[in-house]
Amino acid sequence: MSGVPSRRTAVGIDTAVCIGAGQCALAAPDVFTQDDDGFGRVLPGREDGHGSPLLREAVRACPVSAVVLRED
């Protein structure tokens, strides 16, 4: 063990802000989807970002900054 704490990632969608542009689902389809109304959702079990290398791209691509990424 290196003594360096591991970083935990948590990702979510601010549903009060989301406009359903779908950029999160296009950028990281292994983490995000769109619901029946077209709004972004995190796929079940993927709340930790699922190690997706495209997670930060999904955050950047959201036109209204509704994708929330927290790393502890």
MARVEXBA-318993 format. One record per residue (C-alpha): y, z negated, x negated; residue number from 1. Coordinates in steps of 0.02 Angstrom, whole numbers. Layout:
> y | z | x | tigu
> Y | Z | X | NUM
...
REM end
This chain:
> y | z | x | tigu
> 0 | 0 | 0 | 1
> 168 | 50 | -72 | 2
> 273 | -87 | 5 | 3
> 378 | 42 | 97 | 4
> 377 | 10 | 284 | 5
> 318 | 155 | 390 | 6
> 446 | 231 | 506 | 7
> 408 | 232 | 691 | 8
> 475 | 374 | 794 | 9
> 515 | 368 | 979 | 10
> 577 | 519 | 1075 | 11
> 641 | 533 | 1251 | 12
> 751 | 632 | 1369 | 13
> 907 | 559 | 1446 | 14
> 875 | 619 | 1624 | 15
> 1053 | 580 | 1676 | 16
> 1114 | 708 | 1548 | 17
> 978 | 842 | 1550 | 18
> 1030 | 1007 | 1631 | 19
> 861 | 1093 | 1616 | 20
> 907 | 1218 | 1481 | 21
> 728 | 1207 | 1416 | 22
> 773 | 1217 | 1232 | 23
> 671 | 1061 | 1191 | 24
> 513 | 1138 | 1265 | 25
> 545 | 1302 | 1173 | 26
> 579 | 1216 | 1007 | 27
> 437 | 1089 | 1011 | 28
> 310 | 1136 | 1147 | 29
> 185 | 1012 | 1075 | 30
> 302 | 869 | 1124 | 31
> 406 | 930 | 1272 | 32
> 380 | 1019 | 1436 | 33
> 483 | 1055 | 1591 | 34
> 448 | 973 | 1758 | 35
> 437 | 1065 | 1924 | 36
> 627 | 1061 | 1938 | 37
> 650 | 1133 | 1763 | 38
> 708 | 972 | 1679 | 39
> 642 | 922 | 1508 | 40
> 505 | 792 | 1495 | 41
> 408 | 718 | 1351 | 42
> 224 | 759 | 1368 | 43
> 115 | 608 | 1407 | 44
> 58 | 524 | 1247 | 45
> 186 | 615 | 1142 | 46
> 323 | 484 | 1151 | 47
> 301 | 457 | 964 | 48
> 344 | 639 | 927 | 49
> 162 | 678 | 887 | 50
> 210 | 712 | 706 | 51
> 293 | 874 | 759 | 52
> 390 | 958 | 618 | 53
> 498 | 1038 | 753 | 54
> 556 | 875 | 833 | 55
> 726 | 873 | 747 | 56
> 751 | 1056 | 794 | 57
> 723 | 1010 | 976 | 58
> 854 | 873 | 962 | 59
> 977 | 995 | 883 | 60
> 940 | 1134 | 1007 | 61
> 982 | 1033 | 1163 | 62
> 1152 | 1095 | 1222 | 63
> 1197 | 929 | 1304 | 64
> 1115 | 808 | 1179 | 65
> 992 | 743 | 1308 | 66
> 849 | 731 | 1184 | 67
> 851 | 558 | 1107 | 68
> 764 | 524 | 942 | 69
> 749 | 348 | 873 | 70
> 669 | 304 | 708 | 71
> 638 | 124 | 662 | 72
REM end
